[in-house]
Amino acid sequence: MKVVVLTGAGISAESGIPTFRGKDGLWKKHDPMKLATPEAFGKNPKLVWEWYDWRRQLIAKAKPNEAHLLLADLEKKIGDFWVVTQNVDGLHQRAGSKKVIELHGNIWKVRCTSCGVEDYDYRAPLPEIPPKCESCGGLLRPGVVWFGESLPIDALQKAFALSQEADIFLVIGTSAQVYPAAELPFIAKNSGAKLIEINPEETPVTPYADISVRKTASEGLKEIIPELL
């Protein structure tokens, strides 16, 4: 049995990390076009980095919550178990998940805009904003996917393939509004997977789900896990 899980910001909300499109979401308070686009970075890299440095500090204080830990435990029990995440916080890996595909990058990764070198930098706060490349002195950018950018092709192809192969596909804590990630549940459903959704609110996935649980990620997982084992 192959189980694939798509997670969004809702799974990290219980760790104290704000969602983007929920009731108190970040995009209700901040304009994404000024903070999360290549154009915004080109215009004002210091402002963009100040916002990402604030988010990095927030995430550094956060810990994997029960939902992250339950998924890591399921991977040990099921084996053919994958997490495809829209999140950039790295909490799945910190919880112990090994098979994680990051569709939108990782906030702890930095990439040089001059020489292209990539690395992880876990310092929070950063000592210099905007940070500079140690190799060439060029301007570093966050290793995340911004609006208007393509998703990493390897991660996207793997996610599409897994969705087609899944026997059970879980959708947890995602608004299902950001494409192409939002396509994955429908690819899985059309390929014969049992589709299970966990979200306090209804989403575009809800009408197509075989099971739809209106609970938080951790409470919903505790209800659904008996269906998987």
Rosetta silent file (secondary structure, phi, psi, omega in degrees, C-alpha in Angstrom):
SEQUENCE: MKVVVLTGAGISAESGIPTFRGKDGLWKKHDPMKLATPEAFGKNPKLVWEWYDWRRQLIAKAKPNEAHLLLADLEKKIGDFWVVTQNVDGLHQRAGSKKVIELHGNIWKVRCTSCGVEDYDYRAPLPEIPPKCESCGGLLRPGVVWFGESLPIDALQKAFALSQEADIFLVIGTSAQVYPAAELPFIAKNSGAKLIEINPEETPVTPYADISVRKTASEGLKEIIPELL
SCORE:     score description
SCORE:     0.000 S_00000001
   1 L     0.000  128.128  177.125    0.000    0.000    0.000 S_00000001
   2 L  -104.623  124.102  178.329    1.353    3.413   -1.006 S_00000001
   3 E  -114.562  128.030  177.922    0.242    6.360    1.103 S_00000001
   4 E  -122.404  135.300 -178.701    0.971    9.916   -0.004 S_00000001
   5 E  -119.878  128.253  172.264    0.280   12.970    2.150 S_00000001
   6 E  -103.820  121.886 -179.937    0.039   16.540    0.881 S_00000001
   7 E  -116.901  147.255  175.904    0.528   19.078    3.666 S_00000001
   8 L  -125.335 -167.441 -172.770    0.036   22.820    3.754 S_00000001
   9 L   -59.591  -25.412 -178.304    0.449   25.615    6.267 S_00000001
  10 H   -60.859  -28.824 -178.539   -2.397   24.297    8.428 S_00000001
  11 H   -72.798  -25.737  179.105   -0.295   21.402    9.724 S_00000001
  12 H   -92.884   -6.216  179.825    2.283   23.840   11.110 S_00000001
  13 H   -60.735  -35.462  179.859   -0.306   26.188   12.611 S_00000001
  14 L   -70.766  -10.841  173.752   -0.351   24.056   15.780 S_00000001
  15 L   -93.361    2.448  178.421    3.371   24.795   16.109 S_00000001
  16 L    90.225   13.496  179.719    2.613   28.511   16.199 S_00000001
  17 L   -97.657  122.299 -176.046    3.535   29.251   12.591 S_00000001
  18 L   -61.947  144.757  172.016    0.962   31.511   10.879 S_00000001
  19 L   -79.452  177.085 -179.298   -0.864   30.241    7.823 S_00000001
  20 L  -100.327  -37.988 -172.331   -1.070   32.320    4.653 S_00000001
  21 L  -117.496    4.023  179.020   -4.741   32.241    3.666 S_00000001
  22 L   -74.807 -171.076 -176.589   -6.575   31.410    6.902 S_00000001
  23 L   -55.313  -43.128  178.870   -8.545   33.768    9.124 S_00000001
  24 L  -111.266   32.562 -173.022   -5.369   35.367   10.525 S_00000001
  25 L   -66.135  155.299 -177.887   -3.201   34.472    7.546 S_00000001
  26 H   -60.384  -34.839 -176.994   -0.034   36.312    6.602 S_00000001
  27 H   -77.086   -5.547  171.533   -1.420   37.416    3.256 S_00000001
  28 H   -84.340  -18.891 -177.474   -4.241   39.262    5.023 S_00000001
  29 H  -108.469  -22.131 -176.662   -1.626   41.397    6.798 S_00000001
  30 L  -130.958  147.013  178.613    1.141   41.611    4.197 S_00000001
  31 L   -85.822  112.004 -177.939    1.147   42.124    0.449 S_00000001
  32 H   -60.884  -26.122 -179.367    2.798   39.048   -1.111 S_00000001
  33 H   -70.032  -18.244  178.824    3.698   41.080   -4.190 S_00000001
  34 H   -97.884   -7.963 -172.824    5.966   43.250   -2.011 S_00000001
  35 H  -130.483  -17.687 -171.369    7.555   40.376   -0.112 S_00000001
  36 L  -139.661   46.045  173.844    7.500   37.145   -2.117 S_00000001
  37 L  -138.395  154.807  175.214    8.272   37.846   -5.755 S_00000001
  38 H   -58.530  -34.972 -179.213   11.519   38.154   -7.724 S_00000001
  39 H   -66.209  -41.455  178.450   10.501   41.721   -8.590 S_00000001
  40 H   -62.944  -40.597  179.848   10.091   42.660   -4.918 S_00000001
  41 H   -66.808  -40.684  178.810   13.509   41.198   -4.135 S_00000001
  42 H   -64.513  -34.074 -177.776   15.095   43.044   -7.032 S_00000001
  43 H   -78.797  -42.552 -174.585   13.540   46.313   -5.895 S_00000001
  44 L  -148.765   75.530 -177.689   14.187   46.028   -2.157 S_00000001
  45 H   -62.000  -29.382  179.898   16.182   42.964   -1.046 S_00000001
  46 H   -65.716  -45.355  178.823   16.618   44.382    2.454 S_00000001
  47 H   -61.360  -46.351  179.659   12.851   44.606    3.040 S_00000001
  48 H   -60.409  -44.805 -179.067   12.287   41.087    1.709 S_00000001
  49 H   -68.377  -31.957  176.576   15.096   39.705    3.853 S_00000001
  50 H   -63.019  -39.529  179.128   13.802   41.492    6.965 S_00000001
  51 H   -68.933  -43.232  179.729   10.486   39.713    6.501 S_00000001
  52 H   -69.299  -33.416  177.191   12.119   36.328    5.894 S_00000001
  53 H   -65.977  -37.819  175.019   14.461   36.834    8.839 S_00000001
  54 H   -62.215  -44.335  179.466   11.393   37.471   11.041 S_00000001
  55 H   -66.273  -40.253  178.235    9.800   34.265    9.750 S_00000001
  56 H   -60.948  -41.413  178.006   13.027   32.311   10.257 S_00000001
  57 H   -64.134  -38.945  178.306   13.206   33.475   13.879 S_00000001
  58 H   -63.512  -45.535 -178.636    9.575   32.430   14.374 S_00000001
  59 H   -68.960  -34.657 -179.687   10.212   28.991   12.864 S_00000001
  60 H   -61.559  -31.225  179.993   13.449   28.530   14.836 S_00000001
  61 H   -83.320  -16.180 -176.213   11.443   28.742   18.069 S_00000001
  62 L   -79.446  155.236  176.095    8.778   26.339   16.813 S_00000001
  63 L  -125.185  150.926  174.702    8.788   22.595   17.414 S_00000001
  64 L   -54.458  135.947  179.590    7.188   19.800   15.415 S_00000001
  65 L   -94.962 -175.551 -174.818    3.677   19.266   16.732 S_00000001
  66 H   -59.116  -35.617 -179.532    1.706   16.080   17.242 S_00000001
  67 H   -64.999  -45.367  176.649    0.601   15.962   13.597 S_00000001
  68 H   -58.006  -44.356 -176.750    4.200   16.073   12.326 S_00000001
  69 H   -68.013  -37.671  177.743    5.162   13.343   14.796 S_00000001
  70 H   -63.112  -40.386  178.888    2.181   11.155   13.861 S_00000001
  71 H   -67.049  -40.669  177.966    3.159   11.313   10.175 S_00000001
  72 H   -62.413  -37.631  178.634    6.783   10.441   10.981 S_00000001
  73 H   -69.403  -38.032  177.770    5.537    7.457   12.977 S_00000001
  74 H   -62.967  -37.059  177.972    3.252    6.355   10.133 S_00000001
  75 H   -59.062  -39.032  179.026    6.226    6.334    7.775 S_00000001
  76 H   -67.213  -34.678 -174.666    7.947    3.809   10.057 S_00000001
  77 H   -84.749  -34.146 -174.508    4.850    1.605   10.173 S_00000001
  78 H   -95.301  -35.345  177.645    3.741    1.769    6.534 S_00000001
  79 L    87.334  -70.210 -179.492    7.069    2.000    4.716 S_00000001
  80 L   -85.181   74.904 -168.803    5.803    3.131    1.307 S_00000001
  81 E  -139.197  124.931 -175.512    4.787    6.470    2.741 S_00000001
  82 E  -128.774  144.045  171.708    5.614    9.911    1.379 S_00000001
  83 E  -110.796  122.280  171.723    5.035   13.484    2.497 S_00000001
  84 E  -107.830  118.944 -173.590    4.703   16.119   -0.206 S_00000001
  85 E  -121.551  143.773  171.512    4.699   19.517    1.474 S_00000001
  86 L   -89.368   -7.787 -176.550    4.019   23.077    0.436 S_00000001
  87 L   -80.960  153.143 -178.643    5.662   24.218    3.671 S_00000001
  88 L  -115.282   10.476 -170.899    9.175   25.614    3.822 S_00000001
  89 L   -86.200  -13.740  178.733    9.714   25.270    7.584 S_00000001
  90 L    74.727   10.762 -175.994   11.473   21.882    7.672 S_00000001
  91 H   -70.930  -28.724  176.535    9.322   20.648   10.575 S_00000001
  92 H   -61.117  -45.528 -179.851    8.509   17.331    8.896 S_00000001
  93 H   -65.989  -40.003  179.042   12.209   16.469    8.778 S_00000001
  94 H   -64.903  -28.157  178.024   12.729   17.641   12.357 S_00000001
  95 H   -77.612  -14.975  178.425    9.882   15.336   13.412 S_00000001
  96 L   115.819   -0.687  177.115   11.684   12.381   11.825 S_00000001
  97 L   -68.991  134.138 -178.513   10.090   12.061    8.389 S_00000001
  98 L  -101.899  -36.581 -175.950   12.636   10.841    5.829 S_00000001
  99 L   -97.824   80.700 -176.279   10.621   10.767    2.596 S_00000001
 100 E  -121.426  128.602  175.429    9.749   14.434    2.230 S_00000001
 101 E  -110.785  120.357 -178.706    9.342   16.331   -1.035 S_00000001
 102 E   -97.735  105.879 -177.017    9.467   20.110   -0.647 S_00000001
 103 L   -73.500  -30.477 -173.474    7.503   21.708   -3.471 S_00000001
 104 L  -112.315   17.416  177.126    8.152   25.296   -2.419 S_00000001
 105 E    87.397 -161.873 -176.082   11.733   25.017   -1.177 S_00000001
 106 E  -142.321  128.756 -175.501   13.104   25.481    2.338 S_00000001
 107 E   -66.641  -18.332 -179.849   13.364   28.725    4.285 S_00000001
 108 E   -87.369   -6.552  178.973   16.692   27.608    5.796 S_00000001
 109 E   -91.772  141.226  175.844   18.278   27.281    2.371 S_00000001
 110 E  -124.773  147.812 -178.461   20.028   30.255    0.786 S_00000001
 111 E  -134.188  133.694 -179.180   21.085   30.662   -2.840 S_00000001
 112 E   -76.485  131.207  179.668   23.569   33.111   -4.330 S_00000001
 113 L   -79.287   -8.806  179.565   22.098   35.301   -7.053 S_00000001
 114 L  -100.195  -58.162 -174.898   25.572   35.678   -8.596 S_00000001
 115 L  -100.291   -9.360  174.729   27.351   32.308   -8.550 S_00000001
 116 L    83.321   -1.375 -178.619   24.324   30.073   -7.843 S_00000001
 117 L   -64.401  141.139  179.030   25.828   28.221   -4.858 S_00000001
 118 E  -119.146  146.004  177.463   23.237   26.816   -2.429 S_00000001
 119 E  -160.536  169.781  174.413   23.622   25.992    1.237 S_00000001
 120 E   -99.311  139.075  176.458   21.709   25.834    4.507 S_00000001
 121 L  -134.991  108.768 -173.954   22.049   28.642    7.036 S_00000001
 122 L   -95.641   10.528  179.316   20.254   28.036   10.330 S_00000001
 123 L   -72.249  132.945  177.821   21.266   31.299   12.001 S_00000001
 124 L  -151.207  113.395    4.568   18.295   33.292   13.272 S_00000001
 125 L   -76.422  159.723  174.600   18.518   36.209   13.329 S_00000001
 126 L   -71.145  141.957 -178.573   20.978   36.550   10.493 S_00000001
 127 L   -70.444  -20.188 -178.473   24.014   38.691   11.409 S_00000001
 128 L  -140.399  132.257  177.995   23.765   40.692    8.173 S_00000001
 129 L  -129.947  124.181   -4.526   20.724   41.713    6.133 S_00000001
 130 L   -74.073  148.421 -179.167   20.723   41.205    3.248 S_00000001
 131 L   -72.560  154.800 -178.777   23.224   38.331    3.616 S_00000001
 132 E  -116.015  153.101 -179.875   26.143   37.927    1.241 S_00000001
 133 L   -71.923  131.384  178.015   27.672   34.818   -0.359 S_00000001
 134 L   -71.943  -22.580 -178.319   30.824   33.567    1.366 S_00000001
 135 L   -79.829  -45.951 -173.004   32.141   32.257   -1.960 S_00000001
 136 L  -127.701   -6.739 -178.515   31.813   35.330   -4.177 S_00000001
 137 L    83.537    2.562  179.987   30.293   38.117   -2.094 S_00000001
 138 L   -71.309  169.677 -179.428   27.117   38.128   -4.175 S_00000001
 139 E   -75.899  128.732  175.440   23.639   38.752   -2.804 S_00000001
 140 E   -88.316  150.879  174.015   21.953   35.713   -1.248 S_00000001
 141 E  -127.056  157.663  175.817   18.233   35.049   -1.593 S_00000001
 142 E   -63.191  142.875 -179.158   15.943   32.703    0.353 S_00000001
 143 E   -85.216   51.120 -179.959   15.799   29.210   -1.123 S_00000001
 144 E  -119.821  164.542  177.377   12.033   29.290   -1.496 S_00000001
 145 L   -92.374  122.588  179.598    9.728   29.447   -4.507 S_00000001
 146 L   -94.832  164.811  173.842    8.226   32.886   -4.967 S_00000001
 147 L   -56.805  134.205 -179.421    5.094   33.912   -6.825 S_00000001
 148 L    91.238   -5.467  178.865    5.840   33.907  -10.521 S_00000001
 149 L  -104.763  154.436  177.418    8.588   31.267  -10.233 S_00000001
 150 L   -80.294  148.749  174.337    8.458   27.645  -11.340 S_00000001
 151 L   -72.010  153.779  177.195    8.518   24.844   -8.821 S_00000001
 152 L   -58.445  125.462 -169.712   11.674   22.688   -8.760 S_00000001
 153 H   -62.653  -39.688 -179.759   11.137   20.287  -11.634 S_00000001
 154 H   -62.330  -45.123 -179.428   12.499   17.176   -9.882 S_00000001
 155 H   -64.696  -41.930 -178.331   10.245   17.679   -6.862 S_00000001
 156 H   -66.687  -44.080  179.151    7.212   18.391   -9.022 S_00000001
 157 H   -62.775  -41.547  178.554    7.728   15.358  -11.271 S_00000001
 158 H   -64.052  -41.973 -179.864    8.186   13.094   -8.255 S_00000001
 159 H   -63.651  -41.167  177.917    5.049   14.513   -6.621 S_00000001
 160 H   -64.579  -43.197 -179.585    2.985   13.925   -9.779 S_00000001
 161 H   -63.645  -44.607  179.479    4.300   10.353  -10.109 S_00000001
 162 H   -63.112  -38.754  179.964    3.557    9.545   -6.464 S_00000001
 163 H   -63.485  -37.300  178.957    0.053   10.981   -6.774 S_00000001
 164 H   -70.374  -27.834 -175.792   -0.653    8.700   -9.733 S_00000001
 165 H   -93.537  -11.036 -171.372    0.647    5.667   -7.818 S_00000001
 166 L   -66.498  140.312  169.404   -1.021    6.341   -4.455 S_00000001
 167 L   -88.855  -37.081  175.435   -3.529    3.936   -2.957 S_00000001
 168 E  -129.719  132.725 -179.633   -4.427    6.463   -0.257 S_00000001
 169 E  -125.077  118.049  178.564   -3.915   10.206   -0.616 S_00000001
 170 E  -101.628  138.028  175.137   -4.253   12.475    2.410 S_00000001
 171 E  -118.684  115.043 -172.414   -4.661   16.241    2.119 S_00000001
 172 E  -125.727  119.301  169.544   -3.865   17.974    5.410 S_00000001
 173 L    65.904   31.480  175.928   -4.045   21.664    6.226 S_00000001
 174 L  -121.535  141.746  179.136   -3.911   23.097    2.729 S_00000001
 175 L   -71.614  -14.024 -178.742   -6.316   25.577    1.189 S_00000001
 176 L    56.700   39.346  179.122   -5.917   23.724   -2.138 S_00000001
 177 L  -116.626  -11.195 -175.798   -5.743   27.054   -3.956 S_00000001
 178 L  -103.118  117.003 -179.915   -2.086   27.157   -4.990 S_00000001
 179 L   -96.373  151.647    8.834   -1.262   25.365   -8.222 S_00000001
 180 L   -86.287   -2.120 -178.763    0.268   23.090   -9.322 S_00000001
 181 H   -57.253  -36.361 -177.370    0.231   21.550   -5.808 S_00000001
 182 H   -66.311  -15.221  176.988   -3.571   21.814   -5.730 S_00000001
 183 H   -74.296  -26.945 -168.992   -3.750   19.458   -8.728 S_00000001
 184 H   -58.305  -44.544  178.922   -2.206   16.539   -6.836 S_00000001
 185 H   -59.652  -35.548 -178.018   -5.320   15.383   -4.919 S_00000001
 186 H   -75.201  -33.785  173.934   -7.317   15.289   -8.155 S_00000001
 187 H   -62.314  -45.714  179.766   -4.582   13.373   -9.985 S_00000001
 188 H   -61.918  -46.414 -179.030   -4.605   10.832   -7.154 S_00000001
 189 H   -60.970  -45.567 -179.242   -8.411   10.582   -7.134 S_00000001
 190 H   -67.851  -20.323  178.322   -8.584   10.150  -10.916 S_00000001
 191 L   -93.372    4.845  173.496   -5.931    7.422  -10.663 S_00000001
 192 L   102.377    5.865 -179.151   -8.033    5.428   -8.207 S_00000001
 193 L   -75.044  152.008  168.618   -6.711    6.570   -4.829 S_00000001
 194 E   -79.564  124.423 -173.575   -8.892    6.895   -1.756 S_00000001
 195 E  -103.555  122.485 -178.598   -8.908   10.622   -1.026 S_00000001
 196 E  -122.799  129.038  179.691   -8.954   11.786    2.601 S_00000001
 197 E  -116.444  137.349  172.466   -9.027   15.427    3.649 S_00000001
 198 E  -125.124  114.821 -179.063   -8.280   16.898    7.077 S_00000001
 199 L  -165.542  134.565  177.827   -9.016   20.600    7.394 S_00000001
 200 L   -61.821  -24.788 -178.278  -11.084   22.721    9.817 S_00000001
 201 L  -117.576  155.434  175.350  -12.562   24.501    6.792 S_00000001
 202 L   -70.667  148.885  179.975  -14.010   23.279    3.519 S_00000001
 203 L  -134.447  176.323  175.648  -11.741   23.513    0.470 S_00000001
 204 L   -61.231  -18.222  178.844  -12.061   22.795   -3.269 S_00000001
 205 L   -77.682  -28.373 -170.067  -11.015   19.197   -2.427 S_00000001
 206 H   -50.747  -46.943 -177.082  -13.930   18.623   -0.037 S_00000001
 207 H   -64.418  -19.063 -175.829  -16.618   17.656   -2.603 S_00000001
 208 H  -102.715   -7.112 -175.849  -14.319   14.997   -4.081 S_00000001
 209 L   -74.754  140.025  173.093  -12.964   13.503   -0.850 S_00000001
 210 L   -71.872  -35.341  174.689  -14.015   10.000    0.175 S_00000001
 211 E  -134.950  130.852  178.188  -13.547   11.105    3.785 S_00000001
 212 E  -130.323  119.172 -174.247  -13.455   14.743    4.885 S_00000001
 213 E  -111.200  120.721 -179.407  -12.673   15.554    8.516 S_00000001
 214 L   -90.152   69.225 -179.845  -13.362   19.070    9.832 S_00000001
 215 L  -141.937  172.042  173.479  -10.694   19.073   12.529 S_00000001
 216 L   -66.568  167.450 -177.157   -7.167   20.302   13.141 S_00000001
 217 H   -58.007  -48.213 -175.950   -4.322   18.283   11.656 S_00000001
 218 H   -68.634  -44.455 -179.514   -3.444   16.422   14.851 S_00000001
 219 H   -66.933  -39.714  179.184   -7.036   15.673   15.904 S_00000001
 220 H   -65.878  -40.723  178.980   -7.988   14.654   12.384 S_00000001
 221 H   -63.134  -40.477  179.209   -4.991   12.352   12.034 S_00000001
 222 H   -61.844  -31.517  177.936   -5.824   10.582   15.296 S_00000001
 223 H   -75.111  -36.503 -171.807   -9.284    9.897   13.865 S_00000001
 224 H   -86.599  -30.005 -172.566   -8.003    8.740   10.452 S_00000001
 225 H   -51.074  -41.344  176.834   -4.950    6.650   11.422 S_00000001
 226 H   -56.581  -25.825  178.411   -7.028    3.499   12.198 S_00000001
 227 H   -72.406  -20.318 -173.055   -8.172    3.642    8.539 S_00000001
 228 H   -98.758  -17.862 -173.937   -4.536    3.417    7.414 S_00000001
 229 L  -109.905    0.000    0.000   -3.198    0.610    9.573 S_00000001
